[in-house]
Amino acid sequence: MTTGPSTGPGPLGLDPVLLEILACPDTHHSPLTVDEAASELVCTTCDRAFPVRDGIPVLLLDEARRRGAGS
């Protein structure tokens, strides 16, 4: 049963609707942007990068890496 029109998978194989509601588990309200080259979701506030494995975002702080200077 379909609840609405399907647009197909988005970047990294993630549902675009899911991407709209995902937020950083640390800052709680910060949206995540897609870094397709690195297969990661990136917090726009704390600059943590969360891996996406087999189309599943891994939003665990222990799995995240800090981007920016020195990474």
N, CA, C and O atoms as a GROMACS GRO file, in nm:
protein
  284
    1MET      N    1   0.084  -0.117   0.000
    1MET     CA    2   0.000   0.000   0.000
    1MET      C    3   0.089   0.124   0.000
    1MET      O    4   0.182   0.132   0.080
    2THR      N    5   0.063   0.217  -0.086
    2THR     CA    6   0.142   0.338  -0.099
    2THR      C    7   0.069   0.455  -0.035
    2THR      O    8  -0.053   0.468  -0.050
    3THR      N    9   0.143   0.539   0.038
    3THR     CA   10   0.081   0.653   0.106
    3THR      C   11   0.091   0.781   0.026
    3THR      O   12   0.028   0.881   0.062
    4GLY      N   13   0.166   0.781  -0.081
    4GLY     CA   14   0.180   0.901  -0.162
    4GLY      C   15   0.263   0.870  -0.284
    4GLY      O   16   0.308   0.757  -0.303
    5PRO      N   17   0.284   0.970  -0.368
    5PRO     CA   18   0.363   0.946  -0.488
    5PRO      C   19   0.507   0.914  -0.454
    5PRO      O   20   0.567   0.977  -0.367
    6SER      N   21   0.561   0.815  -0.521
    6SER     CA   22   0.698   0.774  -0.498
    6SER      C   23   0.790   0.851  -0.592
    6SER      O   24   0.768   0.855  -0.713
    7THR      N   25   0.891   0.911  -0.535
    7THR     CA   26   0.988   0.985  -0.616
    7THR      C   27   1.113   0.903  -0.639
    7THR      O   28   1.204   0.947  -0.710
    8GLY      N   29   1.118   0.783  -0.580
    8GLY     CA   30   1.236   0.699  -0.594
    8GLY      C   31   1.340   0.738  -0.493
    8GLY      O   32   1.326   0.838  -0.422
    9PRO      N   33   1.445   0.659  -0.487
    9PRO     CA   34   1.550   0.688  -0.389
    9PRO      C   35   1.624   0.816  -0.422
    9PRO      O   36   1.643   0.852  -0.539
   10GLY      N   37   1.664   0.885  -0.318
   10GLY     CA   38   1.740   1.008  -0.334
   10GLY      C   39   1.888   0.980  -0.322
   10GLY      O   40   1.933   0.869  -0.349
   11PRO      N   41   1.965   1.081  -0.283
   11PRO     CA   42   2.109   1.064  -0.268
   11PRO      C   43   2.142   0.952  -0.169
   11PRO      O   44   2.074   0.937  -0.068
   12LEU      N   45   2.244   0.876  -0.198
   12LEU     CA   46   2.292   0.766  -0.116
   12LEU      C   47   2.186   0.658  -0.095
   12LEU      O   48   2.196   0.578  -0.002
   13GLY      N   49   2.084   0.655  -0.181
   13GLY     CA   50   1.979   0.555  -0.171
   13GLY      C   51   1.878   0.584  -0.062
   13GLY      O   52   1.797   0.497  -0.028
   14LEU      N   53   1.880   0.705  -0.006
   14LEU     CA   54   1.790   0.741   0.102
   14LEU      C   55   1.663   0.805   0.048
   14LEU      O   56   1.665   0.876  -0.053
   15ASP      N   57   1.553   0.778   0.114
   15ASP     CA   58   1.425   0.837   0.078
   15ASP      C   59   1.433   0.988   0.102
   15ASP      O   60   1.472   1.031   0.211
   16PRO      N   61   1.396   1.070   0.003
   16PRO     CA   62   1.402   1.216   0.022
   16PRO      C   63   1.318   1.265   0.140
   16PRO      O   64   1.355   1.363   0.204
   17VAL      N   65   1.206   1.200   0.168
   17VAL     CA   66   1.123   1.239   0.282
   17VAL      C   67   1.198   1.214   0.413
   17VAL      O   68   1.191   1.295   0.505
   18LEU      N   69   1.270   1.103   0.421
   18LEU     CA   70   1.351   1.073   0.539
   18LEU      C   71   1.459   1.179   0.557
   18LEU      O   72   1.482   1.225   0.669
   19LEU      N   73   1.524   1.218   0.449
   19LEU     CA   74   1.629   1.320   0.457
   19LEU      C   75   1.576   1.451   0.514
   19LEU      O   76   1.648   1.523   0.583
   20GLU      N   77   1.450   1.483   0.485
   20GLU     CA   78   1.392   1.608   0.534
   20GLU      C   79   1.371   1.607   0.685
   20GLU      O   80   1.374   1.713   0.748
   21ILE      N   81   1.350   1.489   0.745
   21ILE     CA   82   1.320   1.485   0.888
   21ILE      C   83   1.438   1.444   0.975
   21ILE      O   84   1.432   1.460   1.097
   22LEU      N   85   1.544   1.393   0.916
   22LEU     CA   86   1.662   1.354   0.995
   22LEU      C   87   1.728   1.478   1.055
   22LEU      O   88   1.735   1.583   0.992
   23ALA      N   89   1.777   1.463   1.177
   23ALA     CA   90   1.848   1.571   1.244
   23ALA      C   91   1.966   1.512   1.319
   23ALA      O   92   1.969   1.393   1.348
   24CYS      N   93   2.061   1.596   1.350
   24CYS     CA   94   2.180   1.554   1.424
   24CYS      C   95   2.140   1.502   1.562
   24CYS      O   96   2.062   1.567   1.632
   25PRO      N   97   2.192   1.385   1.603
   25PRO     CA   98   2.159   1.333   1.735
   25PRO      C   99   2.224   1.411   1.849
   25PRO      O  100   2.185   1.394   1.965
   26ASP      N  101   2.322   1.496   1.819
   26ASP     CA  102   2.387   1.574   1.923
   26ASP      C  103   2.319   1.710   1.939
   26ASP      O  104   2.282   1.748   2.050
   27THR      N  105   2.302   1.783   1.829
   27THR     CA  106   2.243   1.917   1.837
   27THR      C  107   2.091   1.911   1.832
   27THR      O  108   2.026   2.010   1.864
   28HIS      N  109   2.034   1.800   1.794
   28HIS     CA  110   1.891   1.768   1.793
   28HIS      C  111   1.805   1.843   1.693
   28HIS      O  112   1.705   1.789   1.646
   29HIS      N  113   1.840   1.962   1.658
   29HIS     CA  114   1.756   2.037   1.566
   29HIS      C  115   1.826   2.070   1.435
   29HIS      O  116   1.762   2.119   1.341
   30SER      N  117   1.952   2.045   1.427
   30SER     CA  118   2.028   2.082   1.308
   30SER      C  119   2.002   1.983   1.195
   30SER      O  120   2.009   1.862   1.214
   31PRO      N  121   1.973   2.036   1.078
   31PRO     CA  122   1.951   1.947   0.964
   31PRO      C  123   2.082   1.883   0.919
   31PRO      O  124   2.191   1.932   0.948
   32LEU      N  125   2.068   1.774   0.848
   32LEU     CA  126   2.184   1.704   0.793
   32LEU      C  127   2.187   1.723   0.643
   32LEU      O  128   2.084   1.712   0.576
   33THR      N  129   2.305   1.751   0.590
   33THR     CA  130   2.321   1.763   0.446
   33THR      C  131   2.394   1.640   0.394
   33THR      O  132   2.460   1.569   0.470
   34VAL      N  133   2.380   1.615   0.267
   34VAL     CA  134   2.437   1.495   0.206
   34VAL      C  135   2.573   1.526   0.145
   34VAL      O  136   2.587   1.622   0.068
   35ASP      N  137   2.671   1.444   0.178
   35ASP     CA  138   2.801   1.446   0.110
   35ASP      C  139   2.811   1.313   0.037
   35ASP      O  140   2.856   1.213   0.092
   36GLU      N  141   2.768   1.314  -0.091
   36GLU     CA  142   2.763   1.190  -0.168
   36GLU      C  143   2.901   1.132  -0.191
   36GLU      O  144   2.917   1.010  -0.189
   37ALA      N  145   3.001   1.216  -0.212
   37ALA     CA  146   3.136   1.167  -0.239
   37ALA      C  147   3.191   1.085  -0.122
   37ALA      O  148   3.262   0.987  -0.142
   38ALA      N  149   3.157   1.125   0.000
   38ALA     CA  150   3.206   1.057   0.119
   38ALA      C  151   3.105   0.957   0.175
   38ALA      O  152   3.134   0.887   0.272
   39SER      N  153   2.985   0.948   0.115
   39SER     CA  154   2.876   0.862   0.164
   39SER      C  155   2.843   0.894   0.309
   39SER      O  156   2.838   0.805   0.394
   40GLU      N  157   2.822   1.023   0.337
   40GLU     CA  158   2.797   1.068   0.473
   40GLU      C  159   2.684   1.172   0.476
   40GLU      O  160   2.652   1.236   0.376
   41LEU      N  161   2.625   1.185   0.595
   41LEU     CA  162   2.535   1.294   0.625
   41LEU      C  163   2.610   1.386   0.721
   41LEU      O  164   2.671   1.339   0.816
   42VAL      N  165   2.606   1.516   0.695
   42VAL     CA  166   2.686   1.611   0.770
   42VAL      C  167   2.596   1.709   0.845
   42VAL      O  168   2.503   1.765   0.787
   43CYS      N  169   2.625   1.728   0.974
   43CYS     CA  170   2.552   1.824   1.055
   43CYS      C  171   2.596   1.965   1.018
   43CYS      O  172   2.716   1.992   1.009
   44THR      N  173   2.500   2.054   0.996
   44THR     CA  174   2.532   2.191   0.957
   44THR      C  175   2.577   2.276   1.074
   44THR      O  176   2.626   2.387   1.054
   45THR      N  177   2.563   2.226   1.197
   45THR     CA  178   2.602   2.302   1.316
   45THR      C  179   2.734   2.253   1.375
   45THR      O  180   2.828   2.331   1.391
   46CYS      N  181   2.742   2.125   1.408
   46CYS     CA  182   2.861   2.073   1.477
   46CYS      C  183   2.965   2.016   1.381
   46CYS      O  184   3.075   1.981   1.423
   47ASP      N  185   2.932   2.005   1.253
   47ASP     CA  186   3.022   1.958   1.148
   47ASP      C  187   3.066   1.812   1.169
   47ASP      O  188   3.175   1.773   1.127
   48ARG      N  189   2.980   1.733   1.233
   48ARG     CA  190   3.006   1.589   1.241
   48ARG      C  191   2.955   1.525   1.113
   48ARG      O  192   2.857   1.570   1.054
   49ALA      N  193   3.023   1.419   1.072
   49ALA     CA  194   2.984   1.343   0.953
   49ALA      C  195   2.942   1.204   0.997
   49ALA      O  196   3.018   1.132   1.063
   50PHE      N  197   2.821   1.165   0.959
   50PHE     CA  198   2.766   1.035   0.995
   50PHE      C  199   2.764   0.947   0.871
   50PHE      O  200   2.717   0.989   0.766
   51PRO      N  201   2.817   0.825   0.882
   51PRO     CA  202   2.823   0.737   0.765
   51PRO      C  203   2.685   0.687   0.723
   51PRO      O  204   2.593   0.675   0.805
   52VAL      N  205   2.674   0.658   0.594
   52VAL     CA  206   2.555   0.590   0.541
   52VAL      C  207   2.606   0.458   0.484
   52VAL      O  208   2.688   0.456   0.392
   53ARG      N  209   2.556   0.349   0.542
   53ARG     CA  210   2.602   0.216   0.501
   53ARG      C  211   2.485   0.138   0.443
   53ARG      O  212   2.384   0.118   0.510
   54ASP      N  213   2.499   0.093   0.320
   54ASP     CA  214   2.394   0.016   0.253
   54ASP      C  215   2.260   0.088   0.257
   54ASP      O  216   2.156   0.026   0.275
   55GLY      N  217   2.264   0.220   0.240
   55GLY     CA  218   2.141   0.300   0.238
   55GLY      C  219   2.082   0.328   0.375
   55GLY      O  220   1.970   0.377   0.385
   56ILE      N  221   2.157   0.297   0.482
   56ILE     CA  222   2.108   0.318   0.618
   56ILE      C  223   2.197   0.422   0.688
   56ILE      O  224   2.317   0.399   0.703
   57PRO      N  225   2.139   0.535   0.730
   57PRO     CA  226   2.218   0.634   0.802
   57PRO      C  227   2.251   0.584   0.942
   57PRO      O  228   2.163   0.538   1.015
   58VAL      N  229   2.378   0.593   0.979
   58VAL     CA  230   2.423   0.550   1.112
   58VAL      C  231   2.442   0.676   1.195
   58VAL      O  232   2.547   0.740   1.192
   59LEU      N  233   2.338   0.712   1.271
   59LEU     CA  234   2.339   0.837   1.346
   59LEU      C  235   2.379   0.814   1.491
   59LEU      O  236   2.309   0.852   1.585
   60LEU      N  237   2.494   0.750   1.507
   60LEU     CA  238   2.551   0.726   1.640
   60LEU      C  239   2.673   0.817   1.657
   60LEU      O  240   2.759   0.823   1.569
   61LEU      N  241   2.680   0.886   1.769
   61LEU     CA  242   2.792   0.977   1.791
   61LEU      C  243   2.925   0.903   1.790
   61LEU      O  244   3.026   0.958   1.746
   62ASP      N  245   2.926   0.779   1.837
   62ASP     CA  246   3.050   0.700   1.837
   62ASP      C  247   3.096   0.666   1.695
   62ASP      O  248   3.214   0.638   1.674
   63GLU      N  249   3.007   0.667   1.599
   63GLU     CA  250   3.040   0.634   1.460
   63GLU      C  251   3.071   0.760   1.377
   63GLU      O  252   3.122   0.750   1.266
   64ALA      N  253   3.040   0.875   1.431
   64ALA     CA  254   3.059   1.002   1.359
   64ALA      C  255   3.205   1.044   1.362
   64ALA      O  256   3.281   1.006   1.451
   65ARG      N  257   3.242   1.122   1.263
   65ARG     CA  258   3.376   1.181   1.264
   65ARG      C  259   3.363   1.332   1.254
   65ARG      O  260   3.267   1.384   1.197
   66ARG      N  261   3.458   1.401   1.310
   66ARG     CA  262   3.461   1.548   1.301
   66ARG      C  263   3.524   1.587   1.169
   66ARG      O  264   3.630   1.537   1.131
   67ARG      N  265   3.457   1.676   1.100
   67ARG     CA  266   3.514   1.730   0.975
   67ARG      C  267   3.583   1.861   1.009
   67ARG      O  268   3.583   1.905   1.124
   68GLY      N  269   3.641   1.923   0.908
   68GLY     CA  270   3.704   2.052   0.930
   68GLY      C  271   3.855   2.038   0.942
   68GLY      O  272   3.914   1.945   0.889
   69ALA      N  273   3.915   2.131   1.012
   69ALA     CA  274   4.060   2.137   1.024
   69ALA      C  275   4.115   2.009   1.087
   69ALA      O  276   4.070   1.966   1.193
   70GLY      N  277   4.212   1.950   1.020
   70GLY     CA  278   4.280   1.836   1.074
   70GLY      C  279   4.215   1.702   1.050
   70GLY      O  280   4.264   1.601   1.100
   71SER      N  281   4.104   1.697   0.974
   71SER     CA  282   4.041   1.567   0.953
   71SER      C  283   4.062   1.514   0.816
   71SER      O  284   4.014   1.405   0.783
   0.00000   0.00000   0.00000
